[in-house]
Amino acid sequence: MCWHYEANAGLVLDNVSYQPKGEPRPIQVLTTAKLAQIHVPYDDGGNEYDDLTGQSFAQGLQTLDPGECPGGTIKAVKVPGAWDPQHPYVNGLCVTTRARGHAYRLGRYPGETTKIQQVQGKDLLVYTVNKTGWYEYIVEWRFSSDGTMNMQVGATGTLSPADYDAGDGRGWPIGKGAKDYATSHSHNVFWRLNFGLDGSSANRVEQFDSTTTPGGAGQAPRTKTVRTPVAKELAGDAGPTRWWRVVSNVGKNKDGHPRSYEIVPGRSSKYTGRAFTRHDVYFTEYNKCEQFASNNLANCGTGAGSSVDRWVNGQPLRHPIAWVNIGYHHIARDEDQEPMPVHWQGFQLAPRDVTAMNPLTPPELSGHNGHVE
């Protein structure tokens, strides 16, 4: 995995690969991955921001304290368009590892004396902190040893002192009595993922939906899952039993199954005030011009628009780009002062058939592939 730093998106990851135990070489997953917007509309309609392309998000890269990167390395980053051109380098990228608790556990059945199988997992963590206005965004990329990738943004800092004039229904009283109402607002975070599974951009997208029907007399309900190929660009809405995966057209695991990664959205408060925030995931055909989910700075041609919803126009998906939208509606509370506790929003990319078995399987269970008597 490599990285570079852009003038609007900030940290961009390049050529993200994963080498599971037992595989002879790394398996490429992503060609590039980056934030594609942090859209912040206030509930009273008074302010609305596109933090990446309108509020100097990248230039707000913060210097990290050594205590923020325990056991890791803080790297110097050259910031394009730095506020202080004489000092464009910022010690602002942390690369470290962190414990994540159980990777798995398999205990004994009654009467058995076998070993308890358990492993405590570790993540490779890469992150920056970018200050925009009164907020500081912790932009995390976590890579687990089982191949799972966690992308999340944590918002902290302080509440805007200029926004204590909200009324009931659009804010929350902060401080003594009910005088200062901090205005509620949303953080709609978008990520742009350019998949390159097994080194190829020619991936395919599939949608899965599960439906449960009542059982007959004396029978339990039944659930059926249907796979639908996504052949053309899509603006998709998540649901309790709906999910998507991006599938390799060239690589298979040792069981002969195509490798894929499932998009697993985290909790999201969908903001319906703008067309581009009304859907949870978009799949568009690759276009170099299309880089940001809203307020896209490049001119992509007459009638192309400047937001991701405008780019879903029926093109066949041959080189799909995934855009993931996770929203958070921030209604302030007394505990937000001060500094504000971090609130997180994000999603996972979960390996699905990347390997024939759990890549962390212990040797004594390596034969448990498929039906086991």
VOBA-1610 file (N, C-alpha, C; in pm, whole numbers, padded with zeros to 5 digits, always signed):
BEGIN
Met+00084-00119+00000Met+00000+00000+00000Met+00088+00124+00000Cys+00050+00219-00083Cys+00118+00349-00088Cys+00015+00457-00053Trp+00064+00580-00043Trp-00026+00690-00015Trp+00029+00818-00077His-00060+00912-00101His-00019+01047-00136His-00123+01143-00077Tyr-00094+01271-00085Tyr-00179+01371-00021Tyr-00221+01474-00124Glu-00354+01491-00139Glu-00407+01581-00240Glu-00455+01712-00180Ala-00470+01812-00267Ala-00502+01948-00223Ala-00644+01963-00170Asn-00735+01870-00204Asn-00872+01879-00154Asn-00913+01756-00074Ala-00880+01638-00123Ala-00921+01514-00055Ala-00837+01484+00067Gly-00717+01541+00075Gly-00626+01502+00182Gly-00563+01368+00153Leu-00560+01279+00250Leu-00492+01150+00237Leu-00563+01061+00135Val-00486+01006+00042Val-00536+00911-00057Val-00450+00785-00049Leu-00515+00670-00041Leu-00444+00542-00039Leu-00440+00484-00179Asp-00324+00430-00216Asp-00303+00374-00350Asp-00263+00227-00340Asn-00312+00149-00435Asn-00270+00009-00450Asn-00276-00067-00317Val-00395-00071-00262Val-00417-00140-00135Val-00428-00290-00161Ser-00335-00366-00104Ser-00331-00510-00124Ser-00334-00581+00011Tyr-00370-00709+00005Tyr-00381-00791+00125Tyr-00320-00927+00096Gln-00225-00969+00180Gln-00162-01100+00162Gln-00198-01189+00280Pro-00300-01275+00264Pro-00337-01366+00372Pro-00229-01471+00394Lys-00229-01527+00512Lys-00139-01637+00542Lys-00165-01751+00445Gly-00058-01805+00388Gly-00071-01916+00295Gly-00083-01877+00150Glu-00101-01748+00122Glu-00109-01703-00017Glu+00031-01664-00064Pro+00068-01702-00187Pro+00205-01678-00232Pro+00237-01532-00262Arg+00133-01451-00284Arg+00158-01310-00319Arg+00040-01224-00272Pro+00062-01093-00261Pro-00048-01005-00220Pro-00162-01006-00322Ile-00282-00987-00272Ile-00402-00978-00354Ile-00445-00832-00356Gln-00444-00771-00473Gln-00483-00630-00479Gln-00633-00617-00459Val-00673-00514-00385Val-00814-00489-00355Val-00859-00355-00413Leu-00787-00248-00381Leu-00826-00114-00422Leu-00714-00047-00499Thr-00749+00018-00608Thr-00652+00100-00681Thr-00632+00232-00608Thr-00743+00296-00567Thr-00736+00416-00483Thr-00855+00417-00388Ala-00838+00484-00276Ala-00947+00504-00180Ala-00926+00637-00111Lys-01034+00713-00095Lys-01020+00845-00033Lys-01156+00896+00013Leu-01154+00999+00097Leu-01275+01073+00125Leu-01319+01146-00001Ala-01451+01155-00020Ala-01503+01224-00137Ala-01589+01344-00103Gln-01620+01364+00023Gln-01685+01487+00071Gln-01725+01470+00216Ile-01728+01581+00289Ile-01796+01592+00417Ile-01892+01710+00402His-02018+01677+00387His-02122+01777+00361His-02190+01809+00493Val-02193+01938+00530Val-02243+01978+00663Val-02353+02083+00647Pro-02479+02041+00644Pro-02591+02136+00642Pro-02646+02157+00784Tyr-02677+02280+00819Tyr-02734+02311+00950Tyr-02887+02307+00943Asp-02947+02266+01054Asp-03091+02241+01056Asp-03175+02365+01029Asp-03122+02483+01061Asp-03201+02605+01041Asp-03188+02660+00899Gly-03111+02591+00814Gly-03095+02636+00676Gly-03001+02754+00660Gly-02939+02797+00769Gly-02855+02916+00762Gly-02718+02892+00704Asn-02664+02772+00723Asn-02531+02741+00673Asn-02529+02600+00613Glu-02444+02585+00512Glu-02426+02455+00447Glu-02285+02453+00388Tyr-02208+02350+00423Tyr-02068+02348+00384Tyr-02033+02218+00312Asp-01942+02230+00216Asp-01873+02115+00157Asp-01729+02124+00206Asp-01698+02052+00312Asp-01572+02075+00382Asp-01450+02044+00297Leu-01456+01941+00212Leu-01337+01905+00135Leu-01309+02005+00025Thr-01413+02044-00049Thr-01390+02128-00166Thr-01427+02274-00144Gly-01467+02309-00022Gly-01503+02447+00003Gly-01450+02507+00131Gln-01386+02426+00217Gln-01345+02476+00348Gln-01199+02442+00382Ser-01117+02416+00281Ser-00972+02394+00301Ser-00943+02278+00396Phe-01020+02171+00381Phe-01002+02052+00465Phe-00858+02002+00462Ala-00801+01986+00343Ala-00667+01928+00331Ala-00561+02018+00393Gln-00578+02150+00378Gln-00480+02243+00433Gln-00486+02248+00586Gly-00594+02196+00643Gly-00608+02193+00788Gly-00545+02072+00854Leu-00455+02002+00784Leu-00386+01888+00843Leu-00315+01930+00971Gln-00338+01854+01078Gln-00285+01889+01210Gln-00157+01813+01243Thr-00068+01880+01315Thr+00051+01814+01369Thr+00008+01720+01481Leu+00057+01597+01477Leu+00020+01497+01577Leu+00119+01495+01692Asp+00066+01478+01811Asp+00149+01459+01930Asp+00197+01314+01934Pro+00320+01289+01978Pro+00368+01150+01985Pro+00274+01058+02062Gly+00205+01111+02162Gly+00112+01029+02239Gly-00009+00983+02161Glu-00034+01045+02044Glu-00147+01005+01960Glu-00115+00887+01870Cys+00011+00848+01865Cys+00053+00742+01774Cys+00140+00643+01850Pro+00088+00583+01958Pro+00172+00495+02042Pro+00221+00373+01966Gly+00352+00349+01977Gly+00411+00233+01911Gly+00422+00244+01762Gly+00389+00360+01707Gly+00390+00376+01562Gly+00486+00483+01516Thr+00467+00527+01394Thr+00552+00629+01331Thr+00466+00743+01281Ile+00508+00865+01311Ile+00441+00983+01257Ile+00522+01032+01137Lys+00457+01037+01023Lys+00526+01072+00898Lys+00497+01216+00860Ala+00597+01278+00797Ala+00581+01414+00748Ala+00505+01412+00616Val+00412+01504+00602Val+00327+01514+00483Val+00346+01652+00422Lys+00371+01656+00292Lys+00376+01784+00222Lys+00234+01822+00181Val+00188+01937+00230Val+00050+01979+00210Val+00042+02074+00091Pro-00025+02036-00017Pro-00041+02128-00130Pro-00122+02251-00089Gly-00076+02367-00130Gly-00146+02490-00095Gly-00143+02521+00053Ala-00035+02483+00120Ala-00024+02502+00266Ala-00046+02648+00303Trp-00111+02669+00416Trp-00136+02805+00462Trp-00006+02881+00485Asp+00098+02810+00526Asp+00231+02870+00540Asp+00321+02809+00433Pro+00334+02873+00317Pro+00411+02815+00207Pro+00557+02789+00242Gln+00609+02859+00343Gln+00748+02838+00382Gln+00764+02710+00464His+00654+02657+00513His+00659+02535+00595His+00547+02441+00552Pro+00560+02381+00433Pro+00451+02297+00381Pro+00445+02158+00442Tyr+00549+02118+00515Tyr+00551+01982+00571Tyr+00490+01982+00711Val+00401+01885+00733Val+00334+01869+00862Val+00354+01726+00909Asn+00395+01709+01033Asn+00407+01574+01090Asn+00267+01527+01129Gly+00194+01480+01027Gly+00051+01461+01046Gly-00007+01328+01004Leu+00077+01228+00975Leu+00025+01096+00936Leu+00076+00991+01032Cys-00015+00925+01103Cys+00022+00819+01197Cys+00004+00684+01132Val+00105+00599+01145Val+00098+00458+01103Val+00134+00374+01223Thr+00041+00293+01271Thr+00065+00215+01392Thr-00022+00091+01390Thr-00016+00012+01496Thr-00104-00103+01513Thr-00181-00087+01644Arg-00302-00142+01646Arg-00384-00136+01766Arg-00457-00269+01785Ala-00471-00309+01909Ala-00547-00430+01940Ala-00694-00407+01909Arg-00763-00512+01863Arg-00906-00498+01833Arg-00991-00604+01901Gly-00933-00676+01997Gly-01012-00778+02065Gly-01012-00909+01990His-01112-00991+02015His-01117-01124+01957His-01124-01119+01804Ala-01034-01192+01740Ala-01047-01220+01597Ala-01139-01340+01577Tyr-01131-01436+01667Tyr-01225-01549+01670Tyr-01212-01621+01803Arg-01308-01708+01830Arg-01304-01797+01946Arg-01386-01921+01916Leu-01331-02038+01948Leu-01401-02165+01935Leu-01375-02245+02061Gly-01477-02257+02145Gly-01461-02325+02273Gly-01489-02474+02264Arg-01484-02538+02378Arg-01506-02683+02386Arg-01656-02714+02393Tyr-01692-02828+02336Tyr-01825-02883+02359Tyr-01824-02958+02492Pro-01941-02977+02554Pro-01945-03049+02682Pro-01876-03185+02673Gly-01787-03211+02768Gly-01717-03338+02771Gly-01586-03340+02696Glu-01559-03237+02614Glu-01435-03233+02538Glu-01321-03175+02623Thr-01201-03211+02586Thr-01082-03158+02654Thr-00990-03089+02554Thr-01043-03056+02438Thr-00961-02993+02335Thr-00923-02851+02375Lys-00823-02801+02307Lys-00775-02665+02331Lys-00881-02562+02291Ile-00894-02458+02372Ile-00978-02345+02334Ile-00905-02266+02226Gln-00969-02252+02111Gln-00908-02178+02000Gln-00952-02032+02009Gln-00855-01945+02027Gln-00887-01802+02030Gln-00766-01723+01986Val-00791-01614+01918Val-00684-01524+01874Val-00730-01381+01898Gln-00641-01301+01952Gln-00666-01158+01968Gln-00612-01086+01845Gly-00698-01011+01780Gly-00662-00948+01655Gly-00590-00816+01672Lys-00518-00778+01568Lys-00454-00647+01561Lys-00487-00582+01427Asp-00496-00452+01431Asp-00521-00375+01310Asp-00400-00289+01277Leu-00371-00277+01148Leu-00284-00171+01100Leu-00370-00046+01088Leu-00330+00061+01152Leu-00407+00185+01155Leu-00329+00297+01088Val-00392+00362+00992Val-00336+00478+00923Val-00436+00592+00940Tyr-00391+00707+00993Tyr-00488+00814+01011Tyr-00424+00952+01009Thr-00508+01050+00979Thr-00473+01191+00988Thr-00580+01262+01070Val-00549+01385+01113Val-00647+01473+01175Val-00650+01602+01094Asn-00768+01638+01045Asn-00784+01758+00964Asn-00881+01852+01031Lys-00838+01976+01050Lys-00921+02078+01116Lys-00994+02161+01011Thr-01126+02170+01027Thr-01209+02252+00938Thr-01303+02334+01025Gly-01282+02464+01030Gly-01362+02546+01119Gly-01337+02505+01264Trp-01445+02479+01336Trp-01432+02441+01476Trp-01420+02290+01495Tyr-01439+02218+01387Tyr-01433+02072+01396Tyr-01295+02019+01361Glu-01261+01906+01422Glu-01142+01831+01384Glu-01187+01690+01347Tyr-01149+01647+01227Tyr-01189+01518+01175Tyr-01073+01419+01182Ile-01094+01309+01254Ile-00997+01201+01259Ile-01033+01103+01147Val-00950+01096+01045Val-00979+01014+00928Val-00900+00884+00939Glu-00969+00776+00973Glu-00905+00648+01001Glu-00926+00547+00890Trp-00820+00471+00865Trp-00824+00355+00776Trp-00762+00240+00854Arg-00844+00138+00885Arg-00798+00024+00965Arg-00798-00102+00879Phe-00688-00176+00887Phe-00672-00298+00808Phe-00648-00414+00903Ser-00742-00508+00906Ser-00734-00620+00998Ser-00666-00740+00934Ser-00611-00827+01018Ser-00537-00942+00968Ser-00625-01044+00898Asp-00757-01035+00916Asp-00847-01126+00844Asp-00892-01068+00710Gly-00838-00953+00672Gly-00869-00893+00543Gly-00976-00786+00548Thr-01041-00768+00662Thr-01144-00664+00674Thr-01080-00526+00677Met-01145-00430+00611Met-01101-00292+00611Met-01210-00206+00673Asn-01173-00120+00767Asn-01266-00029+00831Asn-01230+00114+00795Met-01324+00184+00734Met-01306+00324+00701Met-01399+00406+00789Gln-01345+00500+00866Gln-01432+00580+00951Gln-01374+00719+00974Val-01465+00810+01004Val-01429+00948+01036Val-01486+00979+01174Gly-01402+01033+01261Gly-01446+01075+01393Gly-01442+01226+01403Ala-01554+01286+01442Ala-01561+01431+01454Ala-01545+01471+01600Thr-01455+01566+01623Thr-01429+01616+01758Thr-01396+01765+01746Gly-01333+01823+01846Gly-01304+01966+01844Gly-01395+02040+01939Thr-01473+02136+01884Thr-01563+02214+01969Thr-01683+02259+01887Leu-01792+02288+01954Leu-01910+02341+01886Leu-01883+02484+01839Ser-01941+02519+01726Ser-01923+02653+01671Ser-01984+02758+01763Pro-01903+02853+01812Pro-01957+02956+01903Pro-02053+03052+01834Ala-02057+03051+01701Ala-02146+03140+01628Ala-02285+03080+01608Asp-02305+02958+01655Asp-02431+02889+01627Asp-02503+02850+01756Tyr-02520+02947+01844Tyr-02593+02925+01969Tyr-02725+03002+01969Asp-02784+03017+01850Asp-02905+03097+01838Asp-03023+03017+01785Ala-03016+02885+01796Ala-03126+02802+01747Ala-03244+02807+01843Gly-03360+02770+01792Gly-03478+02759+01876Gly-03515+02614+01898Asp-03621+02591+01973Asp-03668+02455+01995Asp-03694+02386+01862Gly-03655+02262+01852Gly-03675+02186+01730Gly-03561+02195+01633Arg-03473+02294+01648Arg-03357+02308+01559Arg-03227+02314+01637Gly-03234+02299+01768Gly-03114+02302+01849Gly-03139+02243+01986Trp-03037+02254+02071Trp-03042+02195+02205Trp-02977+02292+02303Pro-03040+02311+02421Pro-02982+02407+02516Pro-02850+02357+02574Ile-02747+02440+02563Ile-02614+02409+02614Ile-02578+02518+02716Gly-02533+02478+02832Gly-02500+02575+02935Gly-02615+02592+03033Lys-02609+02696+03114Lys-02706+02718+03220Lys-02845+02748+03162Gly-02945+02682+03216Gly-03082+02710+03176Gly-03109+02673+03032Ala-03192+02754+02968Ala-03232+02727+02829Ala-03212+02852+02744Lys-03095+02913+02760Lys-03067+03037+02688Lys-02993+03011+02557Asp-02885+02933+02563Asp-02799+02911+02446Asp-02834+02777+02381Tyr-02897+02784+02265Tyr-02933+02663+02191Tyr-02832+02642+02078Ala-02752+02536+02088Ala-02657+02504+01981Ala-02733+02445+01863Thr-02708+02498+01744Thr-02783+02456+01626Thr-02746+02314+01585Ser-02847+02231+01565Ser-02824+02094+01517Ser-02783+02097+01370His-02714+01994+01328His-02662+01988+01191His-02628+01844+01157Ser-02595+01820+01032Ser-02559+01686+00985Ser-02416+01685+00934His-02354+01568+00946His-02225+01541+00881His-02249+01424+00786Asn-02251+01452+00658Asn-02272+01348+00557Asn-02137+01319+00491Val-02079+01205+00528Val-01943+01171+00484Val-01951+01074+00367Phe-01879+01107+00260Phe-01871+01022+00142Phe-01729+00970+00124Trp-01718+00845+00082Trp-01592+00785+00042Trp-01601+00745-00105Arg-01490+00754-00175Arg-01481+00709-00315Arg-01383+00593-00321Leu-01430+00478-00371Leu-01350+00356-00378Leu-01335+00313-00523Asn-01211+00309-00568Asn-01179+00261-00702Asn-01121+00120-00687Phe-01206+00020-00707Phe-01163-00119-00687Phe-01070-00164-00799Gly-00976-00251-00761Gly-00885-00312-00858Gly-00858-00455-00818Leu-00964-00533-00796Leu-00950-00669-00744Leu-00862-00754-00835Asp-00763-00817-00775Asp-00668-00903-00846Asp-00597-00827-00958Gly-00582-00695-00939Gly-00508-00615-01035Gly-00586-00570-01156Ser-00717-00593-01157Ser-00799-00557-01272Ser-00909-00460-01231Ser-00936-00361-01315Ser-01045-00267-01289Ser-01179-00320-01340Ala-01175-00430-01414Ala-01296-00487-01474Ala-01368-00575-01372Asn-01421-00511-01268Asn-01494-00584-01165Asn-01644-00575-01194Arg-01721-00659-01126Arg-01865-00652-01140Arg-01929-00630-01003Val-02051-00578-01005Val-02123-00545-00882Val-02248-00633-00873Glu-02277-00681-00753Glu-02397-00762-00730Glu-02471-00710-00608Gln-02604-00712-00617Gln-02690-00673-00505Gln-02764-00797-00454Phe-02775-00809-00322Phe-02843-00923-00261Phe-02958-00871-00174Asp-03074-00936-00188Asp-03192-00902-00109Asp-03253-01030-00053Ser-03282-01028+00076Ser-03344-01143+00142Ser-03487-01109+00181Thr-03578-01204+00155Thr-03719-01186+00185Thr-03767-01303+00270Thr-03838-01274+00377Thr-03890-01376+00467Thr-04041-01390+00447Thr-04087-01514+00433Thr-04229-01544+00417Thr-04275-01633+00531Pro-04402-01621+00569Pro-04452-01705+00678Pro-04446-01853+00642Gly-04426-01937+00741Gly-04428-02080+00718Gly-04569-02134+00717Gly-04583-02255+00667Gly-04713-02321+00670Gly-04745-02370+00810Ala-04849-02447+00820Ala-04892-02500+00950Ala-04779-02582+01012Gly-04740-02543+01132Gly-04635-02615+01203Gly-04495-02591+01152Gln-04478-02496+01059Gln-04346-02468+01002Gln-04299-02329+01042Ala-04168-02314+01049Ala-04109-02184+01077Ala-04108-02099+00950Pro-04098-01966+00964Pro-04084-01881+00845Pro-03961-01919+00764Arg-03966-01888+00636Arg-03854-01918+00546Arg-03801-01789+00485Thr-03670-01788+00464Thr-03604-01671+00406Thr-03532-01713+00279Lys-03550-01635+00173Lys-03483-01661+00046Lys-03402-01538+00007Thr-03279-01561-00037Thr-03191-01453-00079Thr-03173-01458-00230Val-03191-01343-00294Val-03183-01332-00440Val-03065-01242-00476Arg-02986-01289-00571Arg-02873-01211-00622Arg-02914-01143-00752Thr-02886-01012-00761Thr-02917-00935-00881Thr-02790-00870-00933Pro-02746-00906-01053Pro-02630-00836-01111Pro-02664-00688-01133Val-02570-00601-01098Val-02587-00457-01121Val-02507-00425-01246Ala-02574-00425-01359Ala-02506-00410-01487Ala-02487-00265-01526Lys-02572-00176-01472Lys-02565-00035-01505Lys-02550+00048-01377Glu-02516+00173-01394Glu-02495+00262-01280Glu-02618+00261-01189Leu-02591+00274-01057Leu-02696+00255-00958Leu-02685+00357-00846Ala-02799+00411-00803Ala-02811+00484-00677Ala-02888+00392-00584Gly-02820+00336-00484Gly-02878+00230-00403Gly-02914+00274-00263Asp-03021+00213-00211Asp-03066+00239-00075Asp-03048+00114+00009Ala-02978+00128+00121Ala-02954+00014+00208Ala-03083-00027+00277Gly-03085-00150+00323Gly-03199-00203+00397Gly-03152-00309+00492Pro-03238-00353+00584Pro-03196-00453+00682Pro-03145-00581+00620Thr-03195-00617+00502Thr-03154-00743+00439Thr-03102-00721+00298Arg-03047-00604+00272Arg-02989-00575+00140Arg-02842-00544+00156Trp-02761-00596+00065Trp-02620-00565+00067Trp-02563-00578-00074Trp-02442-00525-00090Trp-02375-00527-00220Trp-02234-00583-00203Arg-02186-00641-00311Arg-02045-00680-00314Arg-01986-00645-00450Val-01855-00621-00452Val-01779-00599-00575Val-01697-00725-00598Val-01709-00783-00718Val-01658-00917-00746Val-01547-00910-00851Ser-01441-00986-00827Ser-01332-00996-00923Ser-01376-01077-01045Asn-01338-01030-01162Asn-01363-01105-01285Asn-01246-01195-01323Val-01135-01184-01249Val-01015-01258-01291Val-00959-01349-01183Gly-00994-01327-01056Gly-00933-01403-00948Gly-01031-01490-00873Lys-00986-01610-00835Lys-01066-01702-00754Lys-00982-01753-00638Asn-01051-01793-00530Asn-00979-01853-00419Asn-00953-02001-00446Lys-00894-02072-00352Lys-00855-02211-00374Lys-00974-02306-00380Asp-01092-02258-00343Asp-01215-02336-00359Asp-01279-02313-00495Gly-01219-02225-00575Gly-01275-02196-00706Gly-01384-02091-00706His-01397-02015-00597His-01500-01912-00588His-01441-01775-00619Pro-01511-01693-00697Pro-01460-01559-00729Pro-01439-01476-00602Arg-01328-01407-00598Arg-01301-01319-00484Arg-01392-01197-00489Ser-01430-01148-00372Ser-01513-01028-00368Ser-01498-00959-00234Tyr-01543-00835-00229Tyr-01552-00759-00105Tyr-01693-00705-00089Glu-01749-00727+00031Glu-01883-00681+00063Glu-01876-00544+00129Ile-01964-00454+00088Ile-01975-00323+00150Ile-02072-00334+00267Val-02023-00304+00387Val-02103-00319+00510Val-02119-00180+00573Pro-02230-00111+00544Pro-02246+00024+00599Pro-02264+00021+00751Gly-02208+00122+00817Gly-02236+00141+00958Gly-02366+00217+00977Arg-02396+00247+01102Arg-02518+00322+01131Arg-02516+00455+01058Ser-02631+00491+00999Ser-02636+00614+00921Ser-02769+00684+00943Ser-02763+00816+00956Ser-02883+00900+00962Ser-02893+00971+00828Lys-02977+00917+00741Lys-02982+00968+00605Lys-03042+01110+00601Tyr-02968+01201+00539Tyr-03014+01339+00521Tyr-03079+01349+00383Thr-03205+01393+00380Thr-03279+01394+00253Thr-03288+01533+00191Gly-03214+01628+00246Gly-03226+01765+00199Gly-03164+01792+00062Arg-03073+01707+00019Arg-03010+01723-00112Arg-03020+01592-00189Ala-03027+01602-00321Ala-03043+01482-00403Ala-02925+01386-00385Phe-02805+01439-00368Phe-02687+01351-00360Phe-02676+01279-00227Thr-02751+01324-00124Thr-02746+01257+00007Thr-02862+01160+00027Arg-02948+01144-00071Arg-03070+01063-00052Arg-03047+00914-00072His-02926+00876-00110His-02896+00734-00131His-02772+00696-00051Asp-02764+00568-00015Asp-02657+00520+00072Asp-02532+00479-00004Val-02549+00435-00126Val-02434+00392-00206Val-02464+00422-00352Tyr-02360+00460-00423Tyr-02369+00482-00567Tyr-02262+00397-00634Phe-02297+00344-00750Phe-02198+00280-00836Phe-02201+00352-00970Thr-02089+00412-01007Thr-02080+00483-01133Thr-01966+00426-01217Glu-01978+00443-01347Glu-01868+00405-01435Glu-01754+00504-01419Tyr-01632+00453-01418Tyr-01514+00538-01395Tyr-01509+00655-01491Asn-01489+00772-01434Asn-01465+00894-01509Asn-01366+00975-01428Lys-01249+01000-01483Lys-01144+01069-01410Lys-01191+01202-01354Cys-01285+01266-01419Cys-01333+01398-01378Cys-01416+01392-01250Glu-01478+01278-01224Glu-01573+01265-01113Glu-01498+01223-00987Gln-01468+01320-00901Gln-01382+01295-00786Gln-01450+01323-00651Phe-01550+01411-00648Phe-01612+01449-00521Phe-01763+01436-00532Ala-01825+01389-00425Ala-01967+01356-00428Ala-02056+01479-00440Ser-02006+01593-00397Ser-02078+01720-00414Ser-01976+01830-00435Asn-02021+01939-00497Asn-01930+02049-00527Asn-01802+01998-00592Asn-01820+01909-00690Asn-01705+01856-00765Asn-01640+01971-00840Leu-01512+01989-00820Leu-01447+02111-00869Leu-01422+02110-01019Ala-01401+01993-01076Ala-01371+01986-01219Ala-01499+02000-01302Asn-01484+02056-01420Asn-01595+02067-01515Asn-01601+01939-01597Cys-01702+01859-01573Cys-01712+01729-01640Cys-01793+01735-01769Gly-01820+01854-01818Gly-01891+01867-01945Gly-02029+01927-01927Thr-02084+01975-02036Thr-02215+02038-02035Thr-02321+01940-01985Gly-02395+01983-01884Gly-02503+01901-01831Gly-02461+01790-01738Ala-02331+01778-01711Ala-02284+01666-01628Ala-02316+01685-01481Gly-02330+01809-01438Gly-02356+01833-01297Gly-02231+01823-01213Ser-02245+01855-01085Ser-02129+01857-00997Ser-02147+01770-00874Ser-02239+01673-00879Ser-02260+01583-00766Ser-02291+01443-00816Val-02266+01345-00730Val-02266+01205-00770Val-02403+01159-00820Asp-02511+01214-00770Asp-02643+01172-00817Asp-02663+01202-00964Arg-02596+01304-01016Arg-02608+01342-01157Arg-02530+01249-01248Trp-02441+01170-01191Trp-02357+01083-01274Trp-02413+00943-01290Val-02524+00916-01223Val-02592+00787-01241Val-02691+00805-01355Asn-02649+00768-01475Asn-02731+00796-01593Asn-02738+00679-01690Gly-02725+00557-01637Gly-02750+00441-01720Gly-02631+00382-01792Gln-02511+00433-01766Gln-02394+00375-01832Gln-02370+00231-01784Pro-02327+00142-01872Pro-02289+00008-01828Pro-02169+00015-01734Leu-02168-00073-01634Leu-02058-00077-01538Leu-01952-00175-01586Arg-01843-00121-01635Arg-01727-00203-01675Arg-01608-00179-01582His-01598-00057-01531His-01496-00019-01433His-01570+00056-01322Pro-01636-00016-01230Pro-01722+00051-01133Pro-01645+00126-01025Ile-01696+00244-00992Ile-01651+00322-00877Ile-01762+00319-00773Ala-01727+00287-00649Ala-01826+00284-00541Ala-01815+00412-00458Trp-01929+00471-00429Trp-01939+00589-00343Trp-02026+00550-00224Val-01974+00562-00104Val-02047+00523+00017Val-02078+00648+00098Asn-02205+00663+00136Asn-02253+00781+00208Asn-02302+00738+00346Ile-02238+00789+00451Ile-02279+00762+00588Ile-02309+00896+00656Gly-02432+00911+00704Gly-02473+01038+00765Gly-02480+01031+00916Tyr-02459+01145+00980Tyr-02472+01157+01126Tyr-02543+01288+01156His-02656+01281+01225His-02729+01401+01264His-02685+01439+01404His-02617+01551+01415His-02557+01592+01542His-02649+01689+01615Ile-02718+01637+01715Ile-02794+01720+01808Ile-02709+01733+01933Ala-02660+01852+01957Ala-02561+01873+02064Ala-02617+01835+02200Arg-02526+01815+02295Arg-02562+01781+02433Arg-02464+01853+02526Asp-02496+01859+02653Asp-02407+01927+02748Asp-02266+01868+02746Glu-02257+01737+02727Glu-02126+01671+02730Glu-02036+01709+02612Asp-02091+01778+02511Asp-02009+01818+02397Asp-01913+01932+02431Gln-01922+01988+02550Gln-01825+02089+02595Gln-01743+02032+02710Glu-01614+02050+02701Glu-01530+02079+02587Glu-01390+02031+02621Pro-01317+01959+02535Pro-01343+01930+02394Pro-01460+01831+02375Met-01510+01829+02256Met-01621+01744+02220Met-01577+01597+02211Pro-01648+01505+02276Pro-01616+01363+02258Pro-01629+01324+02110Val-01546+01231+02067Val-01545+01190+01927Val-01673+01114+01895His-01740+01152+01786His-01849+01067+01735His-01808+01014+01597Trp-01828+00882+01580Trp-01774+00811+01465Trp-01884+00775+01365Gln-01845+00772+01239Gln-01933+00721+01133Gln-01844+00657+01027Gly-01891+00545+00970Gly-01808+00476+00872Gly-01870+00346+00827Phe-01787+00262+00766Phe-01834+00136+00708Phe-01717+00040+00699Gln-01747-00083+00661Gln-01646-00187+00642Gln-01646-00236+00498Leu-01530-00282+00455Leu-01519-00371+00339Leu-01481-00507+00394Ala-01571-00604+00381Ala-01549-00736+00438Ala-01515-00836+00328Pro-01406-00912+00344Pro-01371-01011+00242Pro-01478-01119+00233Arg-01518-01151+00112Arg-01615-01258+00088Arg-01558-01350-00019Asp-01509-01465+00027Asp-01447-01565-00061Asp-01312-01520-00115Val-01247-01429-00044Val-01110-01392-00084Val-01016-01510-00060Thr-01037-01582+00050Thr-00961-01704+00079Thr-01058-01820+00095Ala-01006-01942+00085Ala-01091-02061+00094Ala-01139-02087+00235Met-01067-02038+00334Met-01103-02052+00474Met-01067-01922+00546Asn-01103-01917+00674Asn-01057-01806+00757Asn-00904-01799+00748Pro-00848-01687+00706Pro-00702-01680+00691Pro-00627-01695+00822Leu-00696-01688+00935Leu-00632-01704+01065Leu-00655-01842+01125Thr-00711-01935+01047Thr-00738-02070+01095Thr-00611-02136+01149Pro-00616-02194+01270Pro-00498-02264+01324Pro-00473-02394+01248Pro-00349-02442+01245Pro-00314-02562+01166Pro-00401-02683+01197Glu-00437-02703+01324Glu-00512-02823+01360Glu-00655-02822+01307Leu-00703-02707+01257Leu-00836-02700+01199Leu-00833-02676+01049Ser-00716-02686+00989Ser-00701-02652+00848Ser-00776-02747+00755Gly-00812-02865+00804Gly-00887-02959+00721Gly-01037-02938+00725His-01083-02842+00805His-01226-02818+00821His-01276-02722+00714Asn-01272-02765+00590Asn-01316-02683+00477Asn-01431-02756+00409Gly-01549-02696+00411Gly-01666-02765+00359Gly-01731-02851+00466His-01810-02947+00424His-01883-03033+00519His-01784-03117+00598Val-01796-03112+00730Val-01706-03186+00818Val-01790-03280+00903Glu-01759-03411+00899Glu-01831-03510+00982Glu-01786-03498+01127
//
